[in-house]
Amino acid sequence: MTDTLLQLANPEKLFIGGDWSPSSGSDGIEIISPATEEKVGRVAKATTADMDRAIAAARNAFDNGPWPRMTGPERAVYLRRIAEEMARRNDDFARAWSLQVGMPYSQSSMTAPFMGGYYTYAADLAEKGFEEVRPALAGGHAIVVREPVGVVAAVVPWNAPLATLSLKVAFALAAGCTIIAKPSPETPLEALILAECIAAAGAPEGVFSVLTADRDVSDYLIRHEGVDKVSFTGSTAAGLHIASVVSARSGRITTELGGKSAAIILDDADIGKVVEGIMPNLVGLCGQQCAAFSRILVPASLKGAVEEALAAAMQYVQVGDPFTETTQMGPLVTQRQHGRVFDYIQQGKTQGARIVTGGNRPAHLDKGWFVEPTLFTDASNDMTIAREEIFGPVGTIIAYGSEEEAIAIANDNIYGLSGGVFTQDVERAYKVARRIRTGNFGHNGRVIDYTIPYGGFKQSGVGREGGEEGLHGFTEIKAVFMQDLPAHLKG
């Protein structure tokens, strides 16, 4: 790496089947700091030939290697070792996140130490085993077995690279799969650090590979007959394309896609809790969160109070260099995303919404892909800023007249990933939650928990990640009928 903040053993090599090797091509991928617009590093750029090598290694490790044939407790030993190795690299993970994505280091350094928990939790699940005995109607027993799905392609986005990758890798490893990780070309560093951790933990040859590549080579990966399952997190457009390609060959797929989540503020809501619950979603990761509360549904009687409280909180946010201690929000991740967010802001104004605060580049920052935290009001649910995923620090207030209308507005969208209700009445909160067509829903805020299933309804994806359901997504189910039980299942 040209940047001295990180220590990588093989920054310009690919990790294929347990070994570091150069790409078969001569090109590389440059890493650009979103805060300075300067080159901060370079990684290898994989070719389709490199993909073939990685798939062959993963295929051989699955078909002939020890990993799928280990017991759950045996694999759990390796998962716990991986978590230990990750703990030694917490600062590298944090700095990579801040360097590539622009997340303030004060936040990434607090978050990185939790990432190893994905692997210890997956180890806990693996130790429970993968066999369940049920009585068969005709007599005897049925042993319902969960077996690993096979070779998994884990394709992840740029906003939270390690977390989204770990939701796939930890659970797929626990299930007994072999994995090819394909990080976003904008944020490849965490996957390379993770490869070093997995190698240090002694994982068998071929179990894990990392290929840093552009999107055209990624398409080759998802189309390959040697890949049994694709687990993808990213845009809805890309997810629908991947789903069509993989399904055409009866491959398995899990997708976690876009969102346009509604925060429903009821008439008894505590305005302080509203601000406390919404702000982390709007400015955390510069609003580049698929589950962000970007639609803020407010009773007409509270509209002025909510506007004032959220605007004040947004104006207080310190925007700047991710490595400055006082920074609370960094830049958008790419120049393309920067332009996209400002296009949406312009559309909001053109269509008649009013900006309460923000809407511009911060005056004190002339470099980097920064944008002010922005709040629209006087919006309706048919406006572009209320229907499409902006993926930036932009919130849209929509007033409603009745609780029924609020529920109808919240459900009137192609997405169904997350959402929340703000009320002091627990019974009322649960009733609203059950009527919203989303995979996740919060009360007075949003919770992120890898021990609980996460995923979406409608065009927000297929399947679930996290929790036991996330583990099951990397398995196939087999029913074995037996007149008597093998010794290890007796008693």
Phi, psi and omega in degrees: 000143175281341180269135184275001181287339185237150176240102178246137183289321185222068187295336183245032175233163176262150177254103185238115175064019179106356180237150174269127182216153179290158174293153176283351176256172183259351183279162175227173177246121180274140177259125183249130176289124178288346180273329183243346184066020181253153176291130180239359179177176181210138177234168180293155177243110184288151175250175176297329176296321177294322176300317179301318179297317182293318180294320178297318179294316180294321180297315180294319180295326179281315185286328188233348186273177184280337191303309181292342185265355173290157171285163176305312178300327178293318177293328180300328178300315179293320180298321179290326175294320178300316179300321178294318178295322179296322180299328178288342184247018183307317184290325176295317177300316182295315181292325177298317180298314181290321183293317185271321188260334182091011175295132180306134182298330177299333178268316181296326180290337176275333184274322185306320181298344179275348187292327177297338179297333176301321185280323177290324177294316178298326176296318177302317180295318181297325182292342177287343179090176187230023181233139177224128181265129177231149175288140177266143183301325182274007183102161183078208188227152168243124176261111179271114187248137171257117181248151182300141184290334178130221179277127184246132169262119180255108185249121190235156182271187187262350190281318178224072194301315185286319181296312181292325177292318183291329175299336179264307188294312183300315184284323177294319176297317180300324181285341181103013179279163167252151196225139168244114180268131177237094179286164175296143178297339178284334187220070184271348194293319183299321180296324178290321177295317178299321178301319177297321180293317181293322177295317180295332179283351176084025179300143181301157181302134175087353184290326185220133175226153175232126177237114174275121188204164173281175188289335180292322178288328176299322179297324176298319181297312184289338180275347190290132180295340180282353179261121183276328182216143172246127173246115189235136169236130181166207185289155179296319180300314179293321181296319178294323176297312181298317181300320181292321181291313184290319181295330181297336177249018179060028173284162178271150183209143168232134178230138171237113194244213188282176178205160173215065193288145180256133168261112183265111180265117179273169189290348178255012186294148172276115185299326177298319178290330176299310179297315181297325183276329184271321187304315180300332179283329183274327183247342175298134186055029181057035179075006182273063181229129182292339181258015183299144175281076186272342172254122184246105185266121191232134172298142184308326182291339182253000187304311182298318181294319180291317176305311183296316183291315180291320179298318180298317180294320179295320181293340181277340185296129178272113182258132179172203182304125181301335183263009171271131189301327185274354182292133178250339177215131180264205183271171165289160194281330183222161176298323179298316180293324177301312179294324181296316181296317179292331173297318178294320178300318179295320178298320179301315180293317181297324183275000171108000175284154182249134177277125177275320178204154177083207179097001184227174167285139176304133187297332185271002183237107181262355175232156180092162186262065184264152175213146178289146168304131191234136179232122174262152171219182183055036181258160173238160187288353178267357178286152181302320182291345177262349185250328185254152181283117183277322181061052177201177185280061185233119177249149183233118178272129177235122180277148177224163183260328182220164179298322178299319179295320179299317179295319179296319179295316182300321182277348183275072181197153180287344183264162176200057184267307187214190180158179180195161177233139180247111180199157177268000183255109184297317181297317179295320180300315182292321179298318177295316182304319183290344182262354181265131185274073177222159180280341181219146182205140183240163176246115181061033177150190180231140181245137173249122187211110183285355176270359181240140182298140183227132178170185190233163168269171173050227185274018175268006172130178181228130179092181182225149173240152181084159181066184177298327179298325177295321175295314183298333179295345178254022180232159167250151182257130177235135175255121180247117181268129184224138174287326176227161184266146171297159189302322186289348180252001177278149178081000000 
